[in-house]
Amino acid sequence: MTSDDHSVTTAIDAAGYGTLRHAVELALQAPSVHNTQPWCWQIGSDRIELFADRNRRLVGTDPDGRDMLISCGAALHHVRVALAGLGTASVTERLPDPENRDHLATVRPVPGRPDPADSALFAQLGRRHTDRRPFAPVPISPAAVRVMIDRASRAGALLLPVTDPTALARLRVVLSDAAASQPHRPGYLSELLIWTHRYANARDGIPATSVPSRTVHDAEHLKRFPSGRLQAQPSVGQDGGLLLALATTGDDSLSRLCAGEAMSAVLLSATRSGLATTPLSQALEISEIRERIRTVALHIPEYPQLIIRIGHLAPGAAPLPATPRRPLASVLQR
Ligand SMILES: Cc1cc2nc3c(=O)[nH]c(=O)nc-3n(C[C@H](O)[C@H](O)[C@H](O)COP(=O)(O)O)c2cc1C
């Protein structure tokens, strides 16, 4: 055994199977499109492996599987943050098996100190929730936005705050167009219905308690779900949320996986700064509209992967309930 082999063995012993298992359990809190949780995992004695679960892809809503890969990217980032918070440094190999493109990543514990930027997000894993309520018209600290931009960049993505009034107006129009046109696309409405009306005790999907009732929230550009039961919070008038576009230089599977990792880093970082967040994918799910976002609203050469809304809740807004998750036993691949 070389000294390198010895130090790797020591890192694995220090991490231990229990730590790897615990990290995956924490990573299940990751956000996913319609809370489909389109992932499965293998946990070995020296590695964690992440796979896409194509049976959970939204065939009508997400025809090319982009949302699925972004969701899995978020789970991948979550597992690294969980390992770091549990004191374990790790390395990640993405798309390690050319024969199996659903094998998205292998994460291995390694000797050394975990990345402090990841450890710093550990406490946010269970605190982040998608908040669809209107946000208060309170400015967001530029320093907090800079941290998010930096986090996205470290994950290989570009985060662009949309503050220019013309670009913002164009983006809102495009988002509204997507909200109006997507219901006419084959399969979309039935998937929306399936994932917002799960059976009692379901461990996936979006509960009505996480969706505002139409009386609370009906900004055209944010419309997506049927009216829910999320009620009463102090009125804030027009939504004061900041919209940010997450984009990548490529548009292949690796880019989309990295976009998901970046999204996770941005959402957790915003949560750490006391901000509420909403990932918005609807307009990106329609290829013509996605192209309009790139060329008409944002004027960028990169590929937009997601819009993220961040903002302050009105003082006194009730905390959001957590959405359900499938237990570890249901997502472990044997
Ligand atoms: C790729 C992706 C796309 C999403 N798109 C939307 C969206 O368009 N609108 C929305 O309100 N929420 C969207 N979400 C948020 C999910 O609905 C949410 O993560 C899921 O219901 C789990 O709830 P949680 O985030 O509160 O844990 C998206 C999440 C991901 C990862």
The ligand as an SDF file (V2000), in Angstrom:
LIG
                    3D

 31 33  0  0  0  0  0  0  0  0999 V2000
  -35.5610   22.4130  -12.1600 C   0  0  0  0  0  0  0  0  0  0  0  0
  -36.6350   22.9930  -11.2700 C   0  0  0  0  0  0  0  0  0  0  0  0
  -37.6750   23.7090  -11.8240 C   0  0  0  0  0  0  0  0  0  0  0  0
  -38.6660   24.2760  -11.0070 C   0  0  0  0  0  0  0  0  0  0  0  0
  -39.6400   25.0440  -11.5730 N   0  0  0  0  0  0  0  0  0  0  0  0
  -40.5330   25.6910  -10.7890 C   0  0  0  0  0  0  0  0  0  0  0  0
  -41.4730   26.6140  -11.3560 C   0  0  0  0  0  0  0  0  0  0  0  0
  -41.4780   26.8600  -12.5550 O   0  0  0  0  0  0  0  0  0  0  0  0
  -42.3440   27.2350  -10.5080 N   0  0  0  0  0  0  0  0  0  0  0  0
  -42.3320   27.0030   -9.1660 C   0  0  0  0  0  0  0  0  0  0  0  0
  -43.1420   27.5900   -8.4510 O   0  0  0  0  0  0  0  0  0  0  0  0
  -41.4630   26.1190   -8.6000 N   0  0  0  0  0  0  0  0  0  0  0  0
  -40.5510   25.4770   -9.3820 C   0  0  0  0  0  0  0  0  0  0  0  0
  -39.6350   24.6330   -8.8250 N   0  0  0  0  0  0  0  0  0  0  0  0
  -39.6520   24.3730   -7.3750 C   0  0  0  0  0  0  0  0  0  0  0  0
  -40.2050   22.9880   -7.0890 C   0  0  0  0  0  0  0  0  0  0  0  0
  -41.5950   22.9370   -7.3240 O   0  0  0  0  0  0  0  0  0  0  0  0
  -39.8660   22.6350   -5.6280 C   0  0  0  0  0  0  0  0  0  0  0  0
  -38.4750   22.5320   -5.5210 O   0  0  0  0  0  0  0  0  0  0  0  0
  -40.4700   21.3450   -5.1450 C   0  0  0  0  0  0  0  0  0  0  0  0
  -41.8650   21.4330   -5.1350 O   0  0  0  0  0  0  0  0  0  0  0  0
  -39.9780   20.9720   -3.7300 C   0  0  0  0  0  0  0  0  0  0  0  0
  -40.3200   21.9740   -2.8030 O   0  0  0  0  0  0  0  0  0  0  0  0
  -39.2010   22.7870   -1.9970 P   0  0  0  0  0  0  0  0  0  0  0  0
  -38.3470   23.4940   -2.9980 O   0  0  0  0  0  0  0  0  0  0  0  0
  -39.9840   23.7320   -1.1380 O   0  0  0  0  0  0  0  0  0  0  0  0
  -38.3930   21.8030   -1.2050 O   0  0  0  0  0  0  0  0  0  0  0  0
  -38.6260   24.0620   -9.6080 C   0  0  0  0  0  0  0  0  0  0  0  0
  -37.5720   23.3420   -9.0490 C   0  0  0  0  0  0  0  0  0  0  0  0
  -36.5770   22.8260   -9.8620 C   0  0  0  0  0  0  0  0  0  0  0  0
  -35.4130   22.0960   -9.2510 C   0  0  0  0  0  0  0  0  0  0  0  0
  1  2  1  0
  2  3  1  0
  2 30  2  0
  3  4  2  0
  4  5  1  0
  4 28  1  0
  5  6  2  0
  6  7  1  0
  6 13  1  0
  7  8  2  0
  7  9  1  0
  9 10  1  0
 10 11  2  0
 10 12  1  0
 12 13  2  0
 13 14  1  0
 14 15  1  0
 14 28  1  0
 15 16  1  0
 16 17  1  0
 16 18  1  0
 18 19  1  0
 18 20  1  0
 20 21  1  0
 20 22  1  0
 22 23  1  0
 23 24  1  0
 24 25  2  0
 24 26  1  0
 24 27  1  0
 28 29  2  0
 29 30  1  0
 30 31  1  0
M  END
$$$$
